[in-house]
Amino acid sequence: MKTRAKLIASFKIWVVIYPALTLFLHVFREPLSGMPLFLRTLLMTASLVPMIVFVGVPMVDYFIRLFSQKTQK
């Protein structure tokens, strides 16, 4: 994979991770506040990684394809 493709992939992942993590922390702040850090991290990664891989990044790819098709026409 070339450097440009890696940069684009990392940006797409960041675009999904940042809002997902922010929303997760906002919604579950109180229930998670009493848990140890390792347990909070485990719960966050167990729920967010599949969501990011199977929903978030494919959705970003879809919007990029949709936008690029409109600009090519």
N, CA, C and O atoms as CSV, one atom per row, in Angstrom:
chain,resi,resn,atom,element,x,y,z
A,1,MET,N,N,0.852,-1.177,0.000
A,1,MET,CA,C,0.000,0.000,0.000
A,1,MET,C,C,0.895,1.237,0.000
A,1,MET,O,O,1.830,1.343,0.794
A,2,LYS,N,N,0.603,2.141,-0.875
A,2,LYS,CA,C,1.402,3.358,-0.995
A,2,LYS,C,C,1.065,4.337,0.127
A,2,LYS,O,O,0.035,4.218,0.789
A,3,THR,N,N,1.946,5.292,0.320
A,3,THR,CA,C,1.793,6.258,1.404
A,3,THR,C,C,0.499,7.047,1.277
A,3,THR,O,O,-0.186,7.265,2.276
A,4,ARG,N,N,0.153,7.476,0.078
A,4,ARG,CA,C,-1.077,8.248,-0.121
A,4,ARG,C,C,-2.309,7.428,0.277
A,4,ARG,O,O,-3.213,7.945,0.933
A,5,ALA,N,N,-2.345,6.165,-0.115
A,5,ALA,CA,C,-3.475,5.299,0.228
A,5,ALA,C,C,-3.549,5.088,1.740
A,5,ALA,O,O,-4.639,5.044,2.310
A,6,LYS,N,N,-2.400,4.957,2.381
A,6,LYS,CA,C,-2.385,4.803,3.844
A,6,LYS,C,C,-2.895,6.063,4.534
A,6,LYS,O,O,-3.640,5.980,5.510
A,7,LEU,N,N,-2.502,7.215,4.035
A,7,LEU,CA,C,-2.983,8.476,4.616
A,7,LEU,C,C,-4.493,8.625,4.448
A,7,LEU,O,O,-5.184,9.054,5.372
A,8,ILE,N,N,-4.997,8.274,3.281
A,8,ILE,CA,C,-6.445,8.361,3.043
A,8,ILE,C,C,-7.189,7.381,3.944
A,8,ILE,O,O,-8.221,7.731,4.518
A,9,ALA,N,N,-6.681,6.165,4.074
A,9,ALA,CA,C,-7.321,5.170,4.934
A,9,ALA,C,C,-7.300,5.616,6.386
A,9,ALA,O,O,-8.296,5.456,7.092
A,10,SER,N,N,-6.198,6.166,6.841
A,10,SER,CA,C,-6.132,6.610,8.237
A,10,SER,C,C,-7.070,7.785,8.483
A,10,SER,O,O,-7.652,7.889,9.563
A,11,PHE,N,N,-7.227,8.673,7.499
A,11,PHE,CA,C,-8.164,9.785,7.650
A,11,PHE,C,C,-9.600,9.287,7.713
A,11,PHE,O,O,-10.390,9.770,8.524
A,12,LYS,N,N,-9.947,8.317,6.855
A,12,LYS,CA,C,-11.309,7.768,6.877
A,12,LYS,C,C,-11.602,7.117,8.234
A,12,LYS,O,O,-12.693,7.281,8.780
A,13,ILE,N,N,-10.646,6.393,8.764
A,13,ILE,CA,C,-10.839,5.752,10.070
A,13,ILE,C,C,-10.979,6.807,11.152
A,13,ILE,O,O,-11.832,6.679,12.030
A,14,TRP,N,N,-10.162,7.841,11.105
A,14,TRP,CA,C,-10.251,8.899,12.116
A,14,TRP,C,C,-11.602,9.609,12.057
A,14,TRP,O,O,-12.174,9.946,13.094
A,15,VAL,N,N,-12.113,9.835,10.839
A,15,VAL,CA,C,-13.408,10.501,10.672
A,15,VAL,C,C,-14.519,9.699,11.349
A,15,VAL,O,O,-15.508,10.278,11.799
A,16,VAL,N,N,-14.371,8.395,11.425
A,16,VAL,CA,C,-15.375,7.548,12.069
A,16,VAL,C,C,-15.094,7.430,13.574
A,16,VAL,O,O,-16.022,7.497,14.380
A,17,ILE,N,N,-13.847,7.257,13.949
A,17,ILE,CA,C,-13.503,7.017,15.349
A,17,ILE,C,C,-13.802,8.222,16.229
A,17,ILE,O,O,-14.382,8.070,17.305
A,18,TYR,N,N,-13.419,9.407,15.793
A,18,TYR,CA,C,-13.570,10.583,16.652
A,18,TYR,C,C,-15.018,10.817,17.098
A,18,TYR,O,O,-15.263,10.925,18.300
A,19,PRO,N,N,-15.980,10.898,16.179
A,19,PRO,CA,C,-17.353,11.120,16.649
A,19,PRO,C,C,-17.919,9.925,17.414
A,19,PRO,O,O,-18.676,10.106,18.368
A,20,ALA,N,N,-17.560,8.700,17.005
A,20,ALA,CA,C,-18.078,7.520,17.708
A,20,ALA,C,C,-17.574,7.475,19.140
A,20,ALA,O,O,-18.346,7.209,20.062
A,21,LEU,N,N,-16.309,7.727,19.331
A,21,LEU,CA,C,-15.730,7.717,20.671
A,21,LEU,C,C,-16.283,8.850,21.517
A,21,LEU,O,O,-16.579,8.653,22.695
A,22,THR,N,N,-16.427,10.025,20.939
A,22,THR,CA,C,-16.976,11.164,21.666
A,22,THR,C,C,-18.414,10.892,22.106
A,22,THR,O,O,-18.776,11.162,23.251
A,23,LEU,N,N,-19.220,10.365,21.210
A,23,LEU,CA,C,-20.608,10.051,21.546
A,23,LEU,C,C,-20.678,8.963,22.615
A,23,LEU,O,O,-21.460,9.069,23.560
A,24,PHE,N,N,-19.868,7.926,22.468
A,24,PHE,CA,C,-19.841,6.834,23.444
A,24,PHE,C,C,-19.490,7.365,24.835
A,24,PHE,O,O,-20.153,7.028,25.816
A,25,LEU,N,N,-18.459,8.186,24.918
A,25,LEU,CA,C,-18.044,8.727,26.217
A,25,LEU,C,C,-19.095,9.662,26.797
A,25,LEU,O,O,-19.283,9.708,28.012
A,26,HIS,N,N,-19.777,10.406,25.939
A,26,HIS,CA,C,-20.826,11.302,26.429
A,26,HIS,C,C,-22.020,10.509,26.984
A,26,HIS,O,O,-22.540,10.823,28.054
A,27,VAL,N,N,-22.434,9.503,26.257
A,27,VAL,CA,C,-23.621,8.733,26.645
A,27,VAL,C,C,-23.345,7.858,27.874
A,27,VAL,O,O,-24.186,7.758,28.768
A,28,PHE,N,N,-22.183,7.235,27.915
A,28,PHE,CA,C,-21.901,6.271,28.980
A,28,PHE,C,C,-20.943,6.791,30.045
A,28,PHE,O,O,-20.310,5.997,30.739
A,29,ARG,N,N,-20.826,8.093,30.185
A,29,ARG,CA,C,-19.910,8.674,31.170
A,29,ARG,C,C,-20.228,8.210,32.586
A,29,ARG,O,O,-19.339,7.735,33.293
A,30,GLU,N,N,-21.456,8.337,32.999
A,30,GLU,CA,C,-21.832,7.979,34.374
A,30,GLU,C,C,-21.697,6.481,34.656
A,30,GLU,O,O,-21.071,6.116,35.650
A,31,PRO,N,N,-22.257,5.602,33.825
A,31,PRO,CA,C,-22.127,4.171,34.126
A,31,PRO,C,C,-20.675,3.676,34.137
A,31,PRO,O,O,-20.339,2.754,34.879
A,32,LEU,N,N,-19.825,4.286,33.320
A,32,LEU,CA,C,-18.442,3.837,33.235
A,32,LEU,C,C,-17.535,4.482,34.270
A,32,LEU,O,O,-16.417,4.018,34.490
A,33,SER,N,N,-18.004,5.545,34.906
A,33,SER,CA,C,-17.121,6.309,35.788
A,33,SER,C,C,-16.616,5.504,36.984
A,33,SER,O,O,-15.516,5.769,37.469
A,34,GLY,N,N,-17.371,4.545,37.464
A,34,GLY,CA,C,-16.949,3.774,38.616
A,34,GLY,C,C,-16.099,2.559,38.282
A,34,GLY,O,O,-15.593,1.886,39.180
A,35,MET,N,N,-15.939,2.276,36.999
A,35,MET,CA,C,-15.188,1.087,36.584
A,35,MET,C,C,-13.695,1.391,36.488
A,35,MET,O,O,-13.296,2.530,36.249
A,36,PRO,N,N,-12.886,0.365,36.676
A,36,PRO,CA,C,-11.442,0.562,36.462
A,36,PRO,C,C,-11.150,0.860,34.991
A,36,PRO,O,O,-11.916,0.482,34.105
A,37,LEU,N,N,-10.042,1.536,34.749
A,37,LEU,CA,C,-9.690,1.970,33.402
A,37,LEU,C,C,-9.611,0.809,32.417
A,37,LEU,O,O,-10.102,0.924,31.294
A,38,PHE,N,N,-9.005,-0.303,32.814
A,38,PHE,CA,C,-8.865,-1.431,31.878
A,38,PHE,C,C,-10.222,-1.986,31.472
A,38,PHE,O,O,-10.386,-2.429,30.336
A,39,LEU,N,N,-11.188,-1.972,32.367
A,39,LEU,CA,C,-12.520,-2.476,32.042
A,39,LEU,C,C,-13.267,-1.504,31.131
A,39,LEU,O,O,-13.962,-1.926,30.206
A,40,ARG,N,N,-13.124,-0.198,31.394
A,40,ARG,CA,C,-13.741,0.803,30.507
A,40,ARG,C,C,-13.182,0.680,29.092
A,40,ARG,O,O,-13.923,0.724,28.109
A,41,THR,N,N,-11.862,0.526,29.008
A,41,THR,CA,C,-11.221,0.392,27.703
A,41,THR,C,C,-11.693,-0.865,26.989
A,41,THR,O,O,-11.945,-0.836,25.784
A,42,LEU,N,N,-11.812,-1.955,27.712
A,42,LEU,CA,C,-12.294,-3.211,27.126
A,42,LEU,C,C,-13.705,-3.049,26.584
A,42,LEU,O,O,-13.983,-3.474,25.463
A,43,LEU,N,N,-14.597,-2.448,27.351
A,43,LEU,CA,C,-15.977,-2.264,26.899
A,43,LEU,C,C,-16.053,-1.328,25.691
A,43,LEU,O,O,-16.806,-1.578,24.749
A,44,MET,N,N,-15.273,-0.259,25.727
A,44,MET,CA,C,-15.296,0.686,24.607
A,44,MET,C,C,-14.775,0.037,23.334
A,44,MET,O,O,-15.391,0.176,22.278
A,45,THR,N,N,-13.664,-0.661,23.414
A,45,THR,CA,C,-13.108,-1.269,22.202
A,45,THR,C,C,-13.974,-2.416,21.705
A,45,THR,O,O,-14.120,-2.602,20.497
A,46,ALA,N,N,-14.549,-3.188,22.623
A,46,ALA,CA,C,-15.403,-4.313,22.213
A,46,ALA,C,C,-16.659,-3.839,21.487
A,46,ALA,O,O,-17.186,-4.547,20.628
A,47,SER,N,N,-17.134,-2.656,21.826
A,47,SER,CA,C,-18.339,-2.163,21.156
A,47,SER,C,C,-18.025,-1.270,19.957
A,47,SER,O,O,-18.748,-1.304,18.962
A,48,LEU,N,N,-16.960,-0.473,20.037
A,48,LEU,CA,C,-16.691,0.488,18.973
A,48,LEU,C,C,-15.945,-0.100,17.772
A,48,LEU,O,O,-16.214,0.294,16.637
A,49,VAL,N,N,-15.034,-1.014,17.990
A,49,VAL,CA,C,-14.259,-1.556,16.862
A,49,VAL,C,C,-15.162,-2.246,15.835
A,49,VAL,O,O,-15.041,-1.948,14.647
A,50,PRO,N,N,-16.055,-3.148,16.232
A,50,PRO,CA,C,-16.940,-3.746,15.213
A,50,PRO,C,C,-17.839,-2.711,14.521
A,50,PRO,O,O,-18.086,-2.800,13.318
A,51,MET,N,N,-18.321,-1.736,15.289
A,51,MET,CA,C,-19.164,-0.701,14.695
A,51,MET,C,C,-18.370,0.103,13.668
A,51,MET,O,O,-18.890,0.422,12.599
A,52,ILE,N,N,-17.140,0.427,13.974
A,52,ILE,CA,C,-16.309,1.207,13.066
A,52,ILE,C,C,-15.964,0.399,11.818
A,52,ILE,O,O,-16.022,0.920,10.704
A,53,VAL,N,N,-15.605,-0.869,12.000
A,53,VAL,CA,C,-15.168,-1.711,10.881
A,53,VAL,C,C,-16.328,-2.090,9.962
A,53,VAL,O,O,-16.183,-2.069,8.740
A,54,PHE,N,N,-17.488,-2.438,10.549
A,54,PHE,CA,C,-18.591,-2.961,9.744
A,54,PHE,C,C,-19.633,-1.918,9.352
A,54,PHE,O,O,-20.408,-2.149,8.423
A,55,VAL,N,N,-19.671,-0.775,10.039
A,55,VAL,CA,C,-20.679,0.239,9.729
A,55,VAL,C,C,-20.028,1.568,9.338
A,55,VAL,O,O,-20.322,2.119,8.277
A,56,GLY,N,N,-19.157,2.071,10.184
A,56,GLY,CA,C,-18.617,3.416,10.000
A,56,GLY,C,C,-17.786,3.602,8.751
A,56,GLY,O,O,-18.091,4.465,7.929
A,57,VAL,N,N,-16.747,2.812,8.593
A,57,VAL,CA,C,-15.860,2.965,7.429
A,57,VAL,C,C,-16.586,2.632,6.124
A,57,VAL,O,O,-16.413,3.363,5.149
A,58,PRO,N,N,-17.394,1.562,6.056
A,58,PRO,CA,C,-18.155,1.356,4.809
A,58,PRO,C,C,-19.089,2.521,4.479
A,58,PRO,O,O,-19.302,2.830,3.306
A,59,MET,N,N,-19.646,3.168,5.503
A,59,MET,CA,C,-20.513,4.316,5.260
A,59,MET,C,C,-19.704,5.486,4.691
A,59,MET,O,O,-20.160,6.163,3.770
A,60,VAL,N,N,-18.526,5.721,5.225
A,60,VAL,CA,C,-17.664,6.782,4.692
A,60,VAL,C,C,-17.276,6.460,3.249
A,60,VAL,O,O,-17.293,7.343,2.391
A,61,ASP,N,N,-16.926,5.199,2.978
A,61,ASP,CA,C,-16.595,4.787,1.608
A,61,ASP,C,C,-17.772,5.017,0.662
A,61,ASP,O,O,-17.579,5.462,-0.470
A,62,TYR,N,N,-18.983,4.719,1.115
A,62,TYR,CA,C,-20.178,4.926,0.303
A,62,TYR,C,C,-20.346,6.405,-0.038
A,62,TYR,O,O,-20.603,6.750,-1.191
A,63,PHE,N,N,-20.202,7.279,0.960
A,63,PHE,CA,C,-20.361,8.706,0.714
A,63,PHE,C,C,-19.265,9.254,-0.194
A,63,PHE,O,O,-19.516,10.146,-1.004
A,64,ILE,N,N,-18.066,8.728,-0.063
A,64,ILE,CA,C,-16.983,9.157,-0.952
A,64,ILE,C,C,-17.284,8.739,-2.382
A,64,ILE,O,O,-17.109,9.528,-3.311
A,65,ARG,N,N,-17.741,7.488,-2.568
A,65,ARG,CA,C,-18.103,7.033,-3.918
A,65,ARG,C,C,-19.257,7.862,-4.483
A,65,ARG,O,O,-19.242,8.240,-5.654
A,66,LEU,N,N,-20.249,8.139,-3.648
A,66,LEU,CA,C,-21.403,8.923,-4.086
A,66,LEU,C,C,-20.961,10.320,-4.499
A,66,LEU,O,O,-21.395,10.824,-5.534
A,67,PHE,N,N,-20.116,10.942,-3.713
A,67,PHE,CA,C,-19.637,12.290,-4.017
A,67,PHE,C,C,-18.756,12.292,-5.260
A,67,PHE,O,O,-18.866,13.188,-6.097
A,68,SER,N,N,-17.893,11.305,-5.385
A,68,SER,CA,C,-16.985,11.281,-6.541
A,68,SER,C,C,-17.749,10.998,-7.831
A,68,SER,O,O,-17.344,11.482,-8.887
A,69,GLN,N,N,-18.833,10.236,-7.786
A,69,GLN,CA,C,-19.643,9.994,-8.987
A,69,GLN,C,C,-20.352,11.264,-9.433
A,69,GLN,O,O,-20.478,11.525,-10.629
A,70,LYS,N,N,-20.820,12.060,-8.457
A,70,LYS,CA,C,-21.506,13.293,-8.811
A,70,LYS,C,C,-20.550,14.301,-9.418
A,70,LYS,O,O,-20.933,15.057,-10.310
A,71,THR,N,N,-19.318,14.324,-8.951
A,71,THR,CA,C,-18.357,15.296,-9.491
A,71,THR,C,C,-17.850,14.879,-10.856
A,71,THR,O,O,-17.416,15.733,-11.630
A,72,GLN,N,N,-17.889,13.589,-11.179
A,72,GLN,CA,C,-17.426,13.118,-12.474
A,72,GLN,C,C,-18.459,13.355,-13.571
A,72,GLN,O,O,-18.098,13.417,-14.747
A,73,LYS,N,N,-19.723,13.486,-13.216
A,73,LYS,CA,C,-20.789,13.662,-14.212
A,73,LYS,C,C,-20.826,15.053,-14.758
A,73,LYS,O,O,-21.665,15.361,-15.605
